[in-house]
Amino acid sequence: MLRRSRAVWMSKRLWRPRLVFWSGALAVGLVSVVFARLADWAQQVFAALHAQASQGPIAALLLPPLGFALSSYLALRFFPNSQGSGIPQAIAARHLERDEDRGLLLSLRVASGKIVLTLVGLLCGASIGREGPTVQVGAAIMLAAGRLGGMAQARGLILAGSAAGIAAAFNTPLAGIVFAIEEMGRAYEARTNGLVLSAVVLAGLASLALTGNYTYFGRSEASVASASGWVLVVLCGITGGALGALFSAGALSLIRRIRRWTKGAPGRIVGIAAGCGLVVALIGLFTGGTTYGTGYEQARAAVEGTPLPAFFFLAKFAAGLASMVSGIPGGIFAPSLSVGAGLGSTLGLVLGGSTGIAATLGMAGYFAGVVQAPMTAFVIILEMTGNQGNVVPVMLASLIGFGTARLVSGGPLYHSLSRNYVADVLRRRRTDEMEKTA
């Protein structure tokens, strides 16, 4: 009996899938860190280019439209299904039954294109982030590792890769797990617990080994300690949730119109991307360049207590919306947090409260309103700020933001967008089958 048990534990069939899976999780962490550093480099290069171009407004106005058009063309021509955030593609892949259908959305080719074209977007000033794309990249890597290791749990692998991507991108392991349960799973399967946890741990270890233990927005010691502070909690929740819902509803409406107008016309798609790039350039020109890129520096400054310009959040909102509906690869996580921080900062100034805690509460309310995932919102923000003393206020702001968004808007943004990808993949399959039988 002991000999048989030892033989089972030494079996290649037992260990091969585990080793491949663990290698995949470590790869997600390593790729996430490299992606993050490349994204920082891209923003620095754009800042240098913008500083030179600011001497001539024409040059400053040309770079974003040309960059948006290039990114859109490359995505259409060489990396289809790499457009947008990447989270809708990962969600859509979990709803598809056939492995070849999932491969259209989550492949190493698409993941490579996602990274390259997100960097192109940041190089031309797009108001996008790398965190959503990291989810698609992580899911693609884990799915490829699962195939190599002979693992049949495709949906669990996608879930694990998505969670590992979020955990490594923000250095927020708890948020990665909550994101998998709340946003990616919706119908979470208990048997995927081990996959998700081990993937998050291994990706997190890889990230820690390269970057050390850090909090995304530094550390904030500000807290809600008065009646006016609780008024700010409610106000940030309601205002942030309503504004987030408007972003979500506006994006979905514009994307539907663009899809109808550009159907079968790639030239129009590239033209719209260029037009959106021009909008981003104009906003950047009138705000002194503060709305370009992820908005990380502005959000961090607000969390640490430096007030942002009163109308920064509106300008960043418009730049983020234009970048998203352009269809170029890039996420909305970081820009949304920047909008929320700007909103909270403004509300804090109006009420005479602490800018730091107001920015944190604004992020919670707005982000929960955009993605309609309140648990993910408050966990990710608490981990990013390292302020454990504000668990209840941040949780309440997220819950109020979510409730307000549900009243203002319809379904969640990512899940609504994922239906487009499911429909496109199924339509392509039917077309291919008809061509084979013709």
Long-range contacts (C-beta under 8 A, 24 or more apart in sequence): 16-149, 16-150, 17-146, 17-149, 17-150, 17-151, 18-149, 19-149, 20-145, 20-146, 20-148, 20-149, 20-151, 21-142, 21-145, 21-146, 21-149, 21-151, 21-157, 21-195, 21-198, 21-199, 22-198, 22-202, 23-145, 24-141, 24-142, 24-144, 24-145, 24-146, 24-149, 24-161, 24-199, 25-142, 25-145, 25-160, 25-164, 25-198, 25-199, 25-200, 25-201, 25-202, 25-203, 25-206, 26-202, 26-203, 26-205, 26-206, 27-141, 27-145, 27-206, 28-137, 28-138, 28-141, 28-142, 28-161, 28-164, 28-165, 28-168, 28-199, 28-203, 28-206, 29-164, 29-168, 29-202, 29-203, 29-204, 29-205, 29-206, 29-207, 30-206, 30-210, 31-115, 31-137, 31-138, 31-141, 32-134, 32-137, 32-138, 32-164, 32-165, 32-168, 32-169, 32-203, 32-206, 32-207, 33-168, 33-206, 33-207, 33-210, 33-211, 35-115, 35-118, 35-130, 35-133, 35-134, 35-137, 35-169, 36-130, 36-169, 36-211, 38-115, 38-119, 39-118, 39-119, 39-122, 39-130, 39-294, 42-119, 42-122, 42-123, 43-122, 43-292, 43-293, 43-294, 45-123, 46-122, 46-123, 46-124, 46-125, 46-292, 46-293, 47-289, 47-292, 50-125, 50-284, 50-289, 50-292, 54-289, 57-285, 60-281, 60-284, 60-285, 61-278, 61-281, 61-282, 61-285, 62-281, 63-124, 63-125, 63-281, 64-124, 64-125, 64-126, 64-277, 64-278, 64-280, 64-281, 64-284, 65-274, 65-275, 65-277, 65-278, 65-281, 66-124, 66-274, 66-277, 67-120, 67-121, 67-123, 67-124, 67-125, 67-126, 67-277, 68-121, 68-124, 68-126, 68-273, 68-274, 68-276, 68-277, 68-280, 68-326, 68-328, 69-270, 69-271, 69-273, 69-274, 69-277, 70-120, 70-124, 71-117, 71-120, 71-121, 71-124, 71-126, 71-273, 71-328, 71-329, 72-269, 72-270, 72-272, 72-273, 72-274, 72-326, 72-327, 72-328, 73-266, 73-270, 74-113, 74-116, 74-117, 74-120, 75-113, 75-117, 75-327, 75-328, 75-329, 76-266, 76-269, 76-270, 78-113, 79-109, 79-110, 79-112, 79-113, 79-114, 79-116, 79-117, 79-329, 80-104, 80-110, 81-105, 81-110, 81-421, 81-424, 82-110, 82-113, 82-114, 82-117, 82-136, 82-329, 83-327, 83-328, 83-329, 84-132, 84-324, 84-327, 84-329, 84-330, 84-417, 85-132, 85-133, 85-135, 85-136, 85-324, 85-330, 85-331, 85-332, 85-414, 85-417, 86-114, 86-132, 86-133, 86-134, 86-135, 86-136, 86-137, 86-329, 86-331, 87-132, 87-135, 87-136, 87-162, 87-183, 87-184, 87-331, 87-414, 88-414, 88-415, 88-417, 88-418, 88-420, 88-421, 89-136, 89-418, 89-421, 90-135, 90-136, 90-139, 90-158, 90-161, 90-162, 90-184, 91-183, 91-184, 91-414, 91-415, 91-418, 92-418, 92-419, 92-421, 92-422, 92-425, 93-139, 93-143, 93-158, 94-155, 94-158, 94-159, 94-184, 95-418, 95-422, 96-422, 96-425, 98-429, 99-147, 99-154, 101-425, 101-426, 101-429, 102-143, 102-154, 102-158, 104-425, 104-428, 105-136, 105-421, 105-425, 106-136, 106-139, 106-140, 106-143, 106-158, 107-140, 107-144, 108-140, 108-141, 108-144, 110-136, 110-140, 111-136, 111-137, 111-140, 111-141, 113-329, 114-329, 117-328, 117-329, 117-330, 118-329, 118-330, 118-331, 120-328, 121-323, 121-328, 121-329, 121-330, 122-293, 122-294, 122-330, 124-277, 125-280, 125-281, 125-284, 125-292, 125-293, 126-277, 126-280, 126-292, 126-293, 126-323, 126-326, 126-328, 126-330, 127-280, 127-291, 127-292, 127-293, 127-294, 127-295, 127-316, 127-319, 127-320, 127-322, 127-323, 127-335, 128-293, 128-294, 128-320, 128-323, 128-324, 128-328, 128-329, 128-330, 128-331, 128-332, 128-334, 128-335, 129-294, 129-330, 129-331, 129-332, 129-333, 129-334, 129-335, 130-169, 130-294, 130-330, 130-331, 130-334, 131-165, 131-166, 131-169, 131-170, 131-331, 131-333, 131-334, 132-330, 132-331, 132-332, 132-333, 133-329, 133-330, 133-331, 134-165, 134-166, 134-168, 134-169, 134-331, 135-161, 135-162, 135-165, 135-166, 135-169, 135-331, 136-165, 137-165, 138-162, 138-163, 138-164, 138-165, 138-166, 138-168, 138-203, 139-165, 142-199, 153-192, 153-195, 155-189, 155-192, 156-189, 156-191, 156-192, 156-195, 156-196, 157-195, 158-184, 159-184, 159-185, 159-192, 159-195, 159-196, 160-192, 160-195, 160-196, 160-198, 160-199, 160-200, 161-199, 163-196, 163-199, 163-200, 164-199, 164-200, 164-202, 164-203, 164-204, 165-203, 166-380, 167-200, 167-203, 167-204, 167-207, 168-203, 168-204, 168-206, 168-207, 170-216, 170-380, 170-383, 170-384, 171-204, 171-207, 171-208, 171-211, 171-213, 171-214, 171-215, 171-216, 171-383, 172-216, 172-379, 172-380, 172-383, 172-384, 173-200, 173-201, 173-204, 173-383, 174-379, 174-383, 175-376, 175-379, 175-380, 175-383, 176-200, 176-203, 176-204, 178-375, 178-376, 178-379, 178-380, 179-373, 179-376, 179-380, 181-375, 182-373, 182-375, 182-376, 183-371, 183-373, 183-376, 183-412, 183-414, 186-415, 215-383, 215-384, 215-385, 215-386, 216-383, 216-384, 216-385, 217-299, 217-300, 217-303, 217-304, 217-384, 217-385, 218-300, 218-303, 218-304, 218-385, 218-386, 219-385, 219-386, 219-387, 220-303, 220-304, 220-305, 220-356, 220-357, 220-360, 220-385, 220-386, 220-387, 221-387, 221-389, 222-305, 222-354, 222-356, 222-357, 222-360, 222-387, 222-390, 223-357, 223-387, 223-389, 223-390, 223-393, 224-357, 224-361, 224-390, 224-393, 228-351, 228-352, 228-353, 229-353, 229-354, 229-357, 229-393, 230-393, 231-351, 232-347, 232-348, 232-351, 232-353, 232-357, 232-358, 232-361, 233-361, 233-393, 233-396, 233-397, 233-400, 234-396, 234-400, 235-347, 235-351, 236-343, 236-344, 236-347, 236-358, 236-361, 236-362, 236-364, 236-365, 236-397, 236-401, 237-361, 237-364, 237-365, 237-368, 237-396, 237-397, 237-398, 237-399, 237-400, 237-401, 237-403, 237-404, 238-365, 238-400, 238-401, 238-404, 239-343, 239-347, 239-362, 239-365, 240-340, 240-343, 240-344, 240-361, 240-362, 240-363, 240-364, 240-365, 240-366, 240-367, 240-368, 240-369, 240-397, 240-401, 240-404, 241-365, 241-366, 241-368, 241-369, 241-400, 241-401, 241-402, 241-403, 241-404, 241-405, 241-408, 242-369, 242-404, 242-405, 242-408, 243-313, 243-317, 243-339, 243-343, 243-366, 243-369, 244-336, 244-340, 244-365, 244-366, 244-367, 244-368, 244-369, 244-370, 244-371, 244-401, 244-405, 245-369, 245-370, 245-404, 245-405, 245-406, 245-407, 245-408, 245-409, 246-408, 246-409, 247-317, 247-320, 247-321, 247-336, 247-339, 247-369, 247-370, 248-369, 248-370, 248-371, 248-372, 248-405, 248-409, 248-412, 248-413, 249-408, 249-409, 249-410, 250-321, 251-321, 251-324, 251-325, 251-413, 252-410, 252-413, 252-416, 252-417, 254-321, 254-325, 255-325, 255-417, 255-420, 258-325, 258-327, 259-420, 269-327, 272-325, 272-326, 272-327, 273-326, 273-327, 273-328, 276-322, 276-323, 276-325, 276-326, 277-322, 277-326, 279-318, 279-319, 279-322, 280-319, 280-322, 280-323, 283-315, 283-318, 283-319, 283-322, 284-319, 286-315, 287-312, 287-315, 290-315, 290-316, 291-315, 291-316, 291-318, 291-319, 292-319, 294-334, 294-335, 294-338, 295-334, 295-335, 295-337, 295-338, 295-339, 295-341, 296-334, 296-338, 298-338, 298-341, 298-342, 299-334, 299-337, 299-338, 299-340, 299-341, 299-342, 299-359, 299-363, 302-341, 302-342, 302-344, 302-345, 302-355, 302-356, 302-359, 303-341, 303-356, 303-359, 303-360, 303-363, 303-385, 304-356, 305-354, 305-355, 305-356, 306-355, 307-345, 307-348, 307-349, 307-355, 308-341, 308-342, 308-345, 308-346, 308-359, 309-342, 310-346, 310-349, 311-346, 312-342, 312-345, 312-346, 313-339, 313-340, 313-341, 313-342, 313-343, 313-345, 313-346, 313-362, 316-342, 332-370, 333-367, 336-366, 336-367, 336-370, 336-371, 337-363, 337-366, 337-367, 337-381, 337-384, 339-366, 340-364, 340-365, 340-366, 340-367, 357-390, 357-393, 360-385, 360-387, 360-390, 360-394, 361-393, 361-394, 361-397, 362-397, 364-394, 364-397, 364-398, 364-401, 365-397, 365-398, 365-400, 365-401, 365-404, 366-401, 367-398, 367-401, 368-397, 368-398, 368-399, 368-401, 368-402, 368-405, 369-401, 369-402, 369-404, 369-405, 369-408, 369-409, 370-405, 370-413, 371-412, 371-413, 371-414, 372-402, 372-405, 372-406, 372-409, 372-411, 372-412, 372-413, 373-402, 373-412, 374-398, 374-399, 374-401, 374-402, 377-401, 377-402
